[in-house]
Amino acid sequence: METNSLTSGRVADAPSGNFVYQILPRALWPYAQLARWDRPIGWQLLMWPCFWSAALAANVAAGEGHFSLARFAGHLALFLIGSIAMRGAGCTYNDIVDHRIDMEVARTRSRPLPSGRVSRLQAKAFMVAQALVGLVVLLQFNIFTIVLGILSLAVVAIYPFAKRFTDWPQFFLGLAFSWGALVGWSAVFGTLSFSSVVLFIGAVAWTIGYDTIYAHQDKEDDELIGVRSTARLFGDDTRAWLVGLYGLTFALILVSFIAAGVGFVAYLGLLAAAVMLAYQIAVLNIHDAADCLALFRSNNKVGLVLFVGLVLALPFA
């Protein structure tokens, strides 16, 4: 499997039938893999807190009589582009930092840098190019949102090193991946609110939960090379921890919805998402890597259900 990944130009932990391998020239495959374009779940999970927050703000704006459909659609388009660009830049940065660690982990040693298909200089140039796309997106918003977006870079910079000094690197990932819950709101109102901050904290708890499931794929290799994670920390108690984390996610998003005064349909979406999270906990097998990956990916549907509920809750929807 590993040898095949190296000789085929693919990576071991990505679907080989992805569009990247169908439409891009082979010379561009390593860059697509650095950006994780062959694994869209990452940018999707980064995008959903942005979309939730934008839809939450839209509900409040509609209630106050100044909702703009064009602005809402435009913000969603910008968040989509920004999520793909910044997730790609972040993953490229992470691979540069973790170059030597990735060489020691079976799942990651076929990636472009440890396999030698790109140089560190090429990876750095590609990272800068993606970050510039993210900057162009960020500059389309108000000053408060621009500053808020720039502040997120501090968390992004720390995250790849967190696994070296704490058992909670997933917390730092949660901060980075949930930042959009603040940005989506500020893009509309130019400030933050209680409901947006609570939504942000709820998204952090959600991220810690799903990334703990993801990290169980690597726990044996992580233990051998000294990489820390909540998967290793929680161990056989992971299910109990997920009850707490996902329960906190539900409670905080519920408080956020109440504070914002969203419509009834949003709560139905939240309830459906809660059922999906409960299902993850019920069927989780932390000793089955394929099961962990599938459950991790299912969080894309959780994000979608919450967003659709908020959109349908808009007064005119």
C-alpha positions, 0 to 999 in steps of 0.5 A: 500500500505504502509503496504503491502510494509513493510510486503512483504519486498519491497519498495513502490516506486520501481517496485515489478517485478524487477529481485532483487526479482526474483533471490536474496534470501529474506535476501539480498533484503534490501541490494539490496534496499539500493543500489537501484538495484531494481531501475536502473535508478539512475546508468544509469543517473550516467553512461551516462555523463561518456559514453558521455565523453568517446565517445567524447574523442574517437572522438577526439582520432580518429581524431588524429589517436590514437583511440583504440577500446579495450581501449574505450570498456574497459573504458565503462565496467569500467564506467558501474561497477563503476556507479553501485557500486558508485551509490549504495554506495552513496544511502546507504550513503544518506539513513544513513544520511536521516534515520529520514527524510525517516521515515516521508515521505510516499514514503520512510518510507518502505526503509530498514533503516526506516522500521528496516530491516537493522541496521545502522551498517549493512548499513555502512558496505555495503556502505564501501564494495561498495565504495571499488569496486568503488575504484578498478575501479578507480585505473584502470585509470591514476593518473590524473583521480584517483585524479579527482575521489577522489575529487568527494567524497567531493561533494558526502559527501555534497549532503545528507545535501544540502536539509537542507541548500539550496533550490538547493540540485539538484545542488549538485546532478548535480555536483556528477552525472555529474562528469563522464563527466570529468572522461571519457575525462581524462581517455583517455588524462590524463587532461581536456579540454574546451569541457569536462568542458562544457559537464560537466556543461551541464550535471549539468543543465540536472541533475537539470532539471530531478531531479526537476521533480523527487522531485515534487513527495515529495514536500508536505511531504518535506514542512511539514518536512522542506526539501528544493528542487528546486521543492518547489522553482520553484513551478508552474513556474517549466515548465519555469525553465525547459525551461531554464535548458534544453535549457542550457543543449542543448546549452552547449552540442552543444558548447562541440561538436563543440569544440571537432569537432565531426561528423555530426551524433552526432548533430543529436543525440543531436537534438533528445535528445532536442526534448525528453527534450522538450516533457518532458516540454510540457506534465509535470504535477507537480501535478501527481506523477506517471507522474513525475516519468515516465518523470524522468525515460525517461531521460535514453533514452535521455542519450542513444540517445546522446551516440549513436549519438557520437558513430555513429559519430566516423570516422570508425562507 
